[in-house]
Amino acid sequence: MGAAPAGTAAAKAPGPVPFSDGFESGGTSLWPRKGIEGTGTVAVTTAPGGRGGRAARFTMPDDGRSFRSEIATGRVPYGSYRYSFSNYLPGDWTSYEYMTIVSQWHGGTGTVPAIALAVKGGRWVMDTHWKVGSGPVTGLKHDLGDATLGRWNRWTFDVTWSTGTTPGSLTVWRDGVRVGSHQGPNSYHQDTAPYHKIGLYRPNWKASKGHVKGGTAPVVIYYDDVTVTALSPASDTPGPPPGRPTATKPPAAPAPGRPTASASVSSSTSATTSAPASSSVSPSPSASVTGTASATVAAAPPSSGSTSAAAPGSDMTHLASPGPSSRLPLVLGFCGVLLGAGALLAVRSRGKARRRTG
């Protein structure tokens, strides 16, 4: 494919909005960037899973050289956007203890992704990173639920990119179900606008990480129906489902997460703490399931006895789980008093009536 090198003016030029590619052209010419580290491949092939049509197929062997196989959209100005796409983990996907990043948004030179969607073990996870002023790079990890194999997932990321004067926001849906959110900074506030990458990236497969080849099966993922549209920051409606029918099982709701300690992928000296957070995982605002979010700050570890705290600008306690109203007992008691008073008045009225007739 004739993708422009990352440092050229063509690669830095703003991309079209709206952007849409269902890969029915048979190629990836709409994507101005392509990154292959090693012997991985990017090709358009028949979509699996009973979907019909075509899809992009990304592959990466465990050969000691390969750790990246990606394509990327053009850059967009700062603003509010809806990023929607479908991806498919094959049934023979092998669980891997470290992160396999499958979608990421870069918004600054020499930085880790501002937003990254990844598979870790058998879970979907999302990393967010930001930097305010001269402060450290701060991160937050979100658990987005089980990564079910052999089925298509429809993702929608509604993002208002933060700037020095604009608060950021991020809301994530999977198959029309809200699975995560973050309110606050979500970029590095540099003059470089964010762009979207899809495919495969395993940082721990780099030779510099001490990876030994041949210990893991080759990795494959499929992508389809990728769109980028501008939207109002006030929008709160998930994107449409995939345009083509799929023969898949309904998604299972993410199980309640547990607070866990996790290591930062952005810096070897980062300190990571965990704290419970909740994310709505129902199309209705009346239901929510507790998830897990862990905060990462590139700074010294907290002193002994300190407690975990939410990272600046984050919403680690997104939505409280609804429950019975605390006013219910008071209301029931008051109703009981009214019923008792009514019964007493009825008895007295009958007694007066008998005395009159007697």
Secondary structure as GFF3:
##gff-version 3
##sequence-region A 1 358
A	DSSP	alpha_helix	9	12	.	.	.	ID=ss1
A	DSSP	beta_strand	19	21	.	.	.	ID=ss2
A	DSSP	beta_strand	33	37	.	.	.	ID=ss3
A	DSSP	beta_strand	41	46	.	.	.	ID=ss4
A	DSSP	beta_strand	54	60	.	.	.	ID=ss5
A	DSSP	beta_strand	68	72	.	.	.	ID=ss6
A	DSSP	beta_strand	80	88	.	.	.	ID=ss7
A	DSSP	beta_strand	100	106	.	.	.	ID=ss8
A	DSSP	beta_strand	115	120	.	.	.	ID=ss9
A	DSSP	beta_strand	123	130	.	.	.	ID=ss10
A	DSSP	beta_strand	138	146	.	.	.	ID=ss11
A	DSSP	beta_strand	152	160	.	.	.	ID=ss12
A	DSSP	beta_strand	169	174	.	.	.	ID=ss13
A	DSSP	beta_strand	177	183	.	.	.	ID=ss14
A	DSSP	beta_strand	195	201	.	.	.	ID=ss15
A	DSSP	three_ten_helix	203	205	.	.	.	ID=ss16
A	DSSP	three_ten_helix	207	209	.	.	.	ID=ss17
A	DSSP	beta_strand	219	230	.	.	.	ID=ss18
A	DSSP	beta_strand	271	279	.	.	.	ID=ss19
A	DSSP	beta_strand	289	297	.	.	.	ID=ss20
A	DSSP	alpha_helix	328	357	.	.	.	ID=ss21
###
